[in-house]
Amino acid sequence: MGPSPESTIEPGRGHNPLVSVVMPNLNKGDYIQAAIESVLLQTMRDFELIIVDDASTDASVEIARRYVEKDPRVVLIEHSVTKGVSAARNTGIRSSRGGIIGLLDSDDLYAPAKLEKQLEALRRSQGPIVTYCDFWQMDDQGNPIPSRRTIQKKSGSIFGDVIEDPKAYGIKTTILLPKNCLEDVGLFDESLPCGEDLDMILKLSWAYSFTFLDEKLYGYRVFPGNTRNRLPQSTLERTRALIIERQYRRTKSTLTPTQRRAVILTLTKHFMRSSQRRKMVQYGLSSFGSFKFMVAEPLRRKGLGRLLHRSQTS
């Protein structure tokens, strides 16, 4: 069976835009208008916004259609069946006319100068690079909330640091980069149930230098309806382990001993939390730190369980 048919509403023809912002959407009717407006209010005006609706059943696709009618820079592509966020992003990237790609989820926001400031960083570079930036967090009503993350603010070659501590590099969709960088490393992995953004950052950081902008230019919404929050923890852990392990196997000879030990410990933790005992033991025996964790963590949990039981019965 061939691919499902898709319908596209295109803007008026003209010169190709400098930037294509790709926005996947699935049933984000409460948030998509704010996301679209945050792109249309950019200080840099030479862009197209490609909204890829992944077969929504709420009002979000109707909201997107209204913006297509009002602004020729807005493009809407509709999947006839739900294919997942990676497929939606890939559809948008393949359809893009701009030489620079930005990403924005339909429940998040851009700061007004995001495109302008990251484009300036790209212009200053001596070769192809990936730019990324700081972010702020907000609740489902758009109110800023404190972030518990302390992110690394590093430019240059960051692959070893990302694979050592993936969570330390913030929200992966803050990136702005030349389209040919994505074409070079391959688009988003549509087989992954989650973690596709981590997988992409690992691929990109292996191939290209990164430049960090120390400004909060991306708003990340945290609320119970996030796709990630709906997945079982075991699925999250198993998928992260898969992503990190396959990158580690390809590149471990390039990592420092400290980075290798950190990655092995990370993998041991993920395999333990996803009940993959064979791999947990395999990696747990690979370094002293991982072995200590593999032995001590069950004892710690057991001891904590006893304490909780005592507190409930006292």
N, C-alpha and C positions, 0 to 999 in steps of 0.2 A: 504494500500500500504506500502511495506517495505521501508527501507532507501535506498537512491540513491546509486548506486554502485560507488566505488571510486577506483582509481588506485594508486599504490604505487611503487616508484623506491627506492630500499633499497641499503645501502652500503654493502660492504663485511662483512661477519660475523667475529666476534672476541669477545673479552671480552666486557661486558656492560660498556658503558662510565660512568664517574662520574657525568657529567652534561648533561642535555638535554635542549637546547635552542629552544624554540618554536616560530616560526615566521609566523603569518598569513599574507596572501598577497591577494590583489585584485587590479589589474591594477596599480601597482606601478612600471611600467617599467623604469621610470626615476630615481628611487631611490634604487631599490632592490639590484643592484650590490654592491653599497657602503655599504648597510646594511649587506650583506653576507660577504663581505671582512672584515668588522669590527669584525665579529665573528671568521673568519679564522685566523686573525692576533692576537688573544688573546695570552697572555703570558702563560696561562694555556691551555694545548693542549688536555686534556682528556675529550672530549665532543663530542656530536652529535648535528648537527643543523637540526631541523625538520621544513621544509618549508611546510606550508599547503596552497595550492593555492585554493582560493574560487571561481573557475570557471572564471578566468581572461580572458579577450578578447584582451589584448594587448600583448606585447612581454615579459612581466615579467616572464611568465611561461617558455618560451624558455631559458631565462637567467638562471633561476633556474636549468633547465635540464642540461645545460652545466656544472654547478658546480657539479652536481651529478656525471657526467661522469669523472670529474677531481679529486674529493676528496671523498673517501669512508665514511667520517664523515657526509656528507650532504645527507639528506633524503628528498624526495619530495613526498607529498601526494596531490592528485588532487581531489577536490570535483567536481562532475559532474554538480551540480547546486549551485548557490550562496546561502549560508546558514547564512552568517553573521560572524562578527569577533569572537563572543563568541563561536559559533560552531566550527570555524576553530581552535581556541586555544584549545578547548576541544578535538578535534580530535588529535591534536599534543600531548597533555598531555597523553591521553589514549594510544597513540602509543609509547610513550617515553620509553627508556630502562635505562635511568639514574635515580639515586636516588635523584638528585637535579634538580630543574626546574628553568630556567631563561626565561624571556619573552623579545621579541624584535619585534616591529612593522617594517614592511618592508620599511618604509620611515625614520626610525630612525637609530641611530648608538650606538655601544658600544665603550667606551674608551679601549685601548689595555689591561689594567690590571683589567678590571671590574670583570671578573670571579675570577681571582686569589685573589683579595682583599676581595671580598664578601665571598668567600669560607673560607678564613682565619678567618673571623668573625664567620662563622658557626662553624668552628673547635674549636674556643675558648669558645663557649657557653656551658653551663652546661646541656642544654636540647634543645628540638626543638624550634627554633626561626625563624623569618622572617627577612632577612636583606634588607635594602633599602638604597638609596644613593642620593646625590645631582645630578643635571643635568645642562646641558647648552642648550640654545635654538639656533636654526639656521633657516635661511630662506630657500627657495626652492632650492637655489644654494649651500647650505651648509655653508654659511657665518655665523659666530656667530652674534647673535643679543642680545641686552639687554633684560633681563627678568624683568617683572614688578612684579613678585611674590616674596614675602618674605616668605620662607618656614620655618616651625618648624623643628628643628634638635633634635628630642627627641628619646630616647631609653627607653625600658621597656614597661609598659602597656600604650598604646596610644589610646585605643578605645574611651574613653570619649573625648579626644582632637580631634580625627578625626571626630566624629559625631557632635561635637560642631562647627568645622570649617573645612569642608572637603577639601577646596581649599588650606589649609595651609600645606598640606603634599605632595606637588610636584607631579611628574609624577608617577603614580601607577605601571607602567610597569618596574620600576627600581628594583623590588623585585627579590631576589634569595632565594629559600627556599626548604626544603625537600618536595619531592613529596607527602609523606603521610600526610602532613599538608593540601594540596589541597584536597586530597581524604577524609580527615576528615570533612572539612567544606562544601564540595560539590564544583563542578566545576563551571565555569562561567554560569550565568543565560542567557540562549539563548532566553528568551522571551523579554528581554530589548532591545529597539532600540538604546540605548546609556547608558553610565554610568555604564557599567558592571564592569569596573575596580574599581570604587568607591564601588560598592556592594561587590566585592571580598575583598577589603581592610578592610571594616567594618566587614565582617565575620571572616577574619583572625585575625584582631586586637582584636576581642572579645575573641578568643580562645588562642592566642599566644602572647608572647612578641616580640617586634620589636627591632632591633639594627640598628642605623643610622650610615652610613659612611660619614663623612664630606668631600667628594671629588666628583667632577663632573665627574662621570663615565658613564653617559648616555646622548646622544645627541637627543634632541627632535626637530623635524622639524615642523615649523609653516608656513602654506601656505594655500591659499584659497581652495585647493582641499581636505583638511582634511574632513573625514566623519562628524565629529562633526560640522564643519562649514557649511555643506550642509543641516543640519536639521533645521527646524523652531525653533525659540527661545521658543515657547510655548511647543514644544515636549521636549526640553532640560529641561525646568523648571518642567514640569509635571513628567518626569522620575526621576529627582533628588529628587523631593518631595516624590515619591513613595518609592524610595530606603531608604531615611532617615527616613521616617515615619514608615516603617515596622521594621527597626532596632530599632527605638526609642520605639515602642510599646513592643518589646521583652525585652528591656534592661533598660527602664527608671528608674526602682527601684534601679539600680546600679549607676546611675549618681548623681553627686552633684547637689544641687539646682541651682548653677550658670550654670552648663552645661545644665540642663533641660531648664532653661530660654533661653539660647543661641540657643538650638535646636528648641524650640518653635518659636523664632523669625525667624530663618532660614526657617522653614516650612511656617510660615505666609507669608514671602516674596515670596517663590516659588509658593504658592497657589495663591497669588495675581497676580503674573506675568503670570501664566498659566490660569487665569480667572476661578479658581475653588472657587467660592465665598462662598459656604457653608463651605468648609474646612478652607478657609481663616478666616471666622468669628469664627469657632470652635476654632482654635488655637489662633486667635487674641485676644479672650477673656480670654485666659489661663494665660496671664501674663501682667503686666502693660507695659513693654517695647514693647511687641507685639501689644498691644492695641494702644499705642501711634503711632507706625509705621503704623498700619492699618488705623488710622484716618488721620495722618499727610501726608502720602505719596500721596494720591490722591490730597490733597490740594497743596502739593509741585509741583506735576506734572501740575496741573491746572495753578498755578502761573507761572511756567516756560513756559507753553504754551502761556500765555498772553504776557510774555516778548518777546518770539520769534515772536509772531504776531506783536507786536509793532515795533520790530526791522526791520521786513520785510516791514512794511507799512510807516515807517518814512523816 
